[in-house]
Amino acid sequence: MELPGDARAAMVFAVALLALGLACAPRAVNGPAGGAEPREPRPNILFLFADDQRADTIGAWGNELIDTPNLDRLAAEGWSFRRNYVFGSNSGAVCVPSRAMVLTGRSWMRSPNRMEGVPTLPRLLESAGYRTFITGKWHNGEEALLRAFDRGTAIYLGGMADHTQTEVQDIENGGMVRRRVGERFSSELFADAVIEFLDEQAAAEASGESEQPFFAYVPFTAPHDPRQPPPEYRERYYQRNLPLPANYKPQHPFDNGALILRDENLAAWPRTEDVIRDQVAEYYGLITHLDDQVGRILASLDENGQAGNTIVVYAADHGLSVGSHGLLGKQNLYEHSMRCPLIIRGPGIPHGTTDAFTYLYDLFPTLLAQGAVAEPPGIDGRDLTPLWSGGDPTWRKSLFLPYRDVMRAVRDDRYKLIVYPNVNHRQLFDLSEDPDELTNLIADPEQAETAARLEALLEGWQTAMGDTVPLSVSDPAPLHRDLTGTAREPDRWQPEWIVEKYFDG
């Protein structure tokens, strides 16, 4: 893997320049910059945001085991981004930086999780004449919420909750009011709220009271655990006797620096086949139930006559393991945890798909451009419009995936390198031959040049992003850790039947 010092320094410098170009390349702005008039009419924007949904859990994207007819409809009518990623995380609660990155267009290395001092997507749209609205999960602090939105109904301030007892509040007069426990399942509760907003907006337009376009942000809490879909939804998948994930393992084969945390605590070590089958069934049940609520929202757009001028974004904040690689959570850099769905449907957006590398934070400049709003300086995201308008699908030639200070990864079109600095361990995968990331090629002499190239690319990305985490340490921790028999306690949000099933046995 080692290169001569001068050659390696030159390579790192070159890829640093490349990474900088990719992260900060000039972008066309389809907005009123330079005095241009906004186009009319500007589209409404409806942003549906799932929590913890893997990219491989959509029927139209190739999963024949799951029922997602409404996501399939969006895929059939819109544009699918099949290699979309979250830009890693600075927290075990990956959703926190993920949501901040989406709403600011900046990586977590350039923007605080509470979004202090940076412009946010809803405020920029509001300043350009959009009516903004939020319902659903907000995990970035109350103060940041009130800086971003003036209007919202049934907002959950937190990271997770029992889906049948979600405590919500509304925004009114610059503060939070009407704290209460929602009377319906979380996904239904948030769908109800946005449908009420859509109906109200349609009535205002019909009466001539308002011609404002809207931006409605709907961050669901599903399919985040507790994995407690309504009984008929989980029974549907129990009865199918789902296969194990292709990369199922009883335990992760080494200490990745994130083995002991709340997400991983949801099943005992080693993970048994029966437990993983049931948890996947419950996870799929949550997704299908969420899909039904997406269907209700799309039907409301149709009935109100809003569908033709509304951009619908469906995305998720990150993926999840659910038994892959012996893991349950998202605190890792494997494809199942970093890749996440992204589909955009709307006026002027054709049906199609792309394998171009995209980040979730690309939605920030994309939605500003669609709303004819100039993007602010200093963002990392790139307008996705060229990807459905005949642009170059290789606009990013690589991706950088950093997780806290314990993992760093880079991938190109074919290969992926993951570095675990605290244990001085590396994984190299050929994703074209091994999409499930099962065969580590790092010790293969025939792959030494590839490994060296990717490590230089990784260092280049670090330089470009100002990341100073070393890729190795002088005193590494032990590589292997057997968690068999490790004591576990359920968190307070798990319902009684899940505690009995997964903790009391």
GIPEWO-V428164 format. One record per residue. N is the residue number from 0. RES is the residue in three letters. PHI is phi in whole degrees, -180 to 180 (none if undefined). Layout:
BEGIN
N:RES:PHI
N:RES:PHI
END
This chain:
BEGIN
0:MET:none
1:GLU:-72
2:LEU:-114
3:PRO:-56
4:GLY:-53
5:ASP:-64
6:ALA:-65
7:ARG:-66
8:ALA:-62
9:ALA:-65
10:MET:-65
11:VAL:-62
12:PHE:-62
13:ALA:-64
14:VAL:-73
15:ALA:-63
16:LEU:-62
17:LEU:-63
18:ALA:-64
19:LEU:-62
20:GLY:-63
21:LEU:-70
22:ALA:-78
23:CYS:-127
24:ALA:-62
25:PRO:-59
26:ARG:-125
27:ALA:-69
28:VAL:-111
29:ASN:-91
30:GLY:-120
31:PRO:-85
32:ALA:-61
33:GLY:70
34:GLY:88
35:ALA:-66
36:GLU:-77
37:PRO:-62
38:ARG:-73
39:GLU:-128
40:PRO:-80
41:ARG:-77
42:PRO:-75
43:ASN:-69
44:ILE:-132
45:LEU:-119
46:PHE:-111
47:LEU:-99
48:PHE:-127
49:ALA:-81
50:ASP:-122
51:ASP:77
52:GLN:-100
53:ARG:-66
54:ALA:-70
55:ASP:-96
56:THR:-117
57:ILE:-126
58:GLY:-56
59:ALA:-67
60:TRP:-95
61:GLY:113
62:ASN:-91
63:GLU:-82
64:LEU:-96
65:ILE:-119
66:ASP:-101
67:THR:-138
68:PRO:-61
69:ASN:-81
70:LEU:-66
71:ASP:-62
72:ARG:-63
73:LEU:-60
74:ALA:-64
75:ALA:-72
76:GLU:-103
77:GLY:-129
78:TRP:-113
79:SER:-101
80:PHE:-107
81:ARG:-84
82:ARG:-126
83:ASN:-103
84:TYR:-136
85:VAL:-87
86:PHE:-82
87:GLY:58
88:SER:-165
89:ASN:-103
90:SER:-151
91:GLY:-64
92:ALA:-83
93:VAL:-60
94:CYS:-63
95:VAL:-65
96:PRO:-65
97:SER:-58
98:ARG:-69
99:ALA:-63
100:MET:-66
101:VAL:-62
102:LEU:-86
103:THR:-122
104:GLY:74
105:ARG:-122
106:SER:-68
107:TRP:-66
108:MET:-79
109:ARG:-121
110:SER:-142
111:PRO:-70
112:ASN:-62
113:ARG:-92
114:MET:63
115:GLU:-66
116:GLY:77
117:VAL:-129
118:PRO:-69
119:THR:-111
120:LEU:-56
121:PRO:-62
122:ARG:-70
123:LEU:-65
124:LEU:-67
125:GLU:-62
126:SER:-65
127:ALA:-97
128:GLY:107
129:TYR:-81
130:ARG:-92
131:THR:-110
132:PHE:-155
133:ILE:-134
134:THR:-142
135:GLY:115
136:LYS:-81
137:TRP:-132
138:HIS:-117
139:ASN:-119
140:GLY:95
141:GLU:-63
142:GLU:-62
143:ALA:-67
144:LEU:-60
145:LEU:-73
146:ARG:-73
147:ALA:-93
148:PHE:-134
149:ASP:-104
150:ARG:-137
151:GLY:-171
152:THR:-134
153:ALA:54
154:ILE:-104
155:TYR:-102
156:LEU:-92
157:GLY:167
158:GLY:-97
159:MET:-160
160:ALA:-163
161:ASP:-57
162:HIS:-63
163:THR:-94
164:GLN:-142
165:THR:-82
166:GLU:-82
167:VAL:-127
168:GLN:-143
169:ASP:-117
170:ILE:-98
171:GLU:-153
172:ASN:53
173:GLY:78
174:GLY:-143
175:MET:-96
176:VAL:-136
177:ARG:56
178:ARG:-66
179:ARG:-161
180:VAL:-96
181:GLY:-61
182:GLU:-91
183:ARG:-129
184:PHE:-58
185:SER:-52
186:SER:-64
187:GLU:-69
188:LEU:-59
189:PHE:-73
190:ALA:-63
191:ASP:-56
192:ALA:-65
193:VAL:-73
194:ILE:-63
195:GLU:-61
196:PHE:-64
197:LEU:-62
198:ASP:-63
199:GLU:-63
200:GLN:-64
201:ALA:-63
202:ALA:-66
203:ALA:-64
204:GLU:-70
205:ALA:-65
206:SER:-85
207:GLY:81
208:GLU:-68
209:SER:-149
210:GLU:-116
211:GLN:-67
212:PRO:-72
213:PHE:-123
214:PHE:-122
215:ALA:-113
216:TYR:-108
217:VAL:-127
218:PRO:-84
219:PHE:-73
220:THR:-97
221:ALA:-92
222:PRO:-92
223:HIS:-57
224:ASP:-65
225:PRO:-60
226:ARG:-82
227:GLN:-130
228:PRO:-60
229:PRO:-50
230:PRO:-50
231:GLU:-66
232:TYR:-77
233:ARG:-75
234:GLU:-61
235:ARG:-54
236:TYR:-88
237:TYR:-56
238:GLN:-68
239:ARG:-85
240:ASN:48
241:LEU:-58
242:PRO:-70
243:LEU:-70
244:PRO:-55
245:ALA:-60
246:ASN:-108
247:TYR:-59
248:LYS:-142
249:PRO:-66
250:GLN:-145
251:HIS:-68
252:PRO:-72
253:PHE:-156
254:ASP:-82
255:ASN:-89
256:GLY:92
257:ALA:-145
258:LEU:-87
259:ILE:-114
260:LEU:-163
261:ARG:-58
262:ASP:-60
263:GLU:-76
264:ASN:-81
265:LEU:-81
266:ALA:-153
267:ALA:-73
268:TRP:-100
269:PRO:-71
270:ARG:-74
271:THR:-85
272:GLU:-62
273:ASP:-64
274:VAL:-64
275:ILE:-67
276:ARG:-58
277:ASP:-69
278:GLN:-68
279:VAL:-64
280:ALA:-61
281:GLU:-68
282:TYR:-64
283:TYR:-62
284:GLY:-61
285:LEU:-62
286:ILE:-69
287:THR:-65
288:HIS:-64
289:LEU:-62
290:ASP:-58
291:ASP:-61
292:GLN:-71
293:VAL:-59
294:GLY:-61
295:ARG:-62
296:ILE:-68
297:LEU:-63
298:ALA:-64
299:SER:-64
300:LEU:-59
301:ASP:-62
302:GLU:-66
303:ASN:-87
304:GLY:73
305:GLN:-95
306:ALA:-62
307:GLY:-67
308:ASN:-122
309:THR:-126
310:ILE:-80
311:VAL:-108
312:VAL:-106
313:TYR:-119
314:ALA:-150
315:ALA:-135
316:ASP:-75
317:HIS:-180
318:GLY:-98
319:LEU:-165
320:SER:-86
321:VAL:47
322:GLY:103
323:SER:-68
324:HIS:59
325:GLY:76
326:LEU:-114
327:LEU:-118
328:GLY:-97
329:LYS:-113
330:GLN:-88
331:ASN:-159
332:LEU:-111
333:TYR:-70
334:GLU:-58
335:HIS:-63
336:SER:-102
337:MET:-92
338:ARG:-79
339:CYS:-150
340:PRO:-63
341:LEU:-154
342:ILE:-133
343:ILE:-127
344:ARG:-125
345:GLY:166
346:PRO:-60
347:GLY:82
348:ILE:-106
349:PRO:-77
350:HIS:-76
351:GLY:172
352:THR:-150
353:THR:-139
354:ASP:-103
355:ALA:-62
356:PHE:-73
357:THR:-133
358:TYR:-111
359:LEU:-56
360:TYR:-70
361:ASP:-67
362:LEU:-64
363:PHE:-60
364:PRO:-68
365:THR:-64
366:LEU:-73
367:LEU:-62
368:ALA:-63
369:GLN:-66
370:GLY:-92
371:ALA:59
372:VAL:-118
373:ALA:-67
374:GLU:-79
375:PRO:-76
376:PRO:-73
377:GLY:85
378:ILE:-92
379:ASP:-100
380:GLY:-69
381:ARG:-128
382:ASP:-59
383:LEU:-80
384:THR:-49
385:PRO:-59
386:LEU:-72
387:TRP:-104
388:SER:-119
389:GLY:89
390:GLY:-76
391:ASP:-72
392:PRO:-72
393:THR:-103
394:TRP:-63
395:ARG:-118
396:LYS:-95
397:SER:-158
398:LEU:-128
399:PHE:-113
400:LEU:-130
401:PRO:-104
402:TYR:-123
403:ARG:44
404:ASP:-111
405:VAL:-111
406:MET:-147
407:ARG:-141
408:ALA:-141
409:VAL:-141
410:ARG:-138
411:ASP:-113
412:ASP:-62
413:ARG:-120
414:TYR:-111
415:LYS:-139
416:LEU:-115
417:ILE:-117
418:VAL:-116
419:TYR:-116
420:PRO:-60
421:ASN:-70
422:VAL:-120
423:ASN:51
424:HIS:-121
425:ARG:-136
426:GLN:-125
427:LEU:-127
428:PHE:-121
429:ASP:-95
430:LEU:-70
431:SER:-71
432:GLU:-99
433:ASP:-139
434:PRO:-65
435:ASP:-89
436:GLU:56
437:LEU:-107
438:THR:-111
439:ASN:-82
440:LEU:-98
441:ILE:-63
442:ALA:-93
443:ASP:-79
444:PRO:-58
445:GLU:-71
446:GLN:-106
447:ALA:-61
448:GLU:-66
449:THR:-63
450:ALA:-62
451:ALA:-65
452:ARG:-63
453:LEU:-69
454:GLU:-66
455:ALA:-65
456:LEU:-63
457:LEU:-61
458:GLU:-64
459:GLY:-64
460:TRP:-61
461:GLN:-60
462:THR:-61
463:ALA:-64
464:MET:-96
465:GLY:72
466:ASP:-90
467:THR:-106
468:VAL:-66
469:PRO:-69
470:LEU:-91
471:SER:-156
472:VAL:-129
473:SER:-79
474:ASP:-130
475:PRO:-69
476:ALA:-73
477:PRO:-58
478:LEU:-75
479:HIS:-101
480:ARG:-150
481:ASP:-94
482:LEU:-99
483:THR:-53
484:GLY:81
485:THR:-61
486:ALA:-67
487:ARG:-136
488:GLU:-132
489:PRO:-73
490:ASP:-75
491:ARG:-73
492:TRP:-91
493:GLN:-74
494:PRO:-68
495:GLU:-60
496:TRP:-68
497:ILE:-72
498:VAL:-60
499:GLU:-64
500:LYS:-77
501:TYR:-111
502:PHE:-122
503:ASP:-94
504:GLY:-76
END
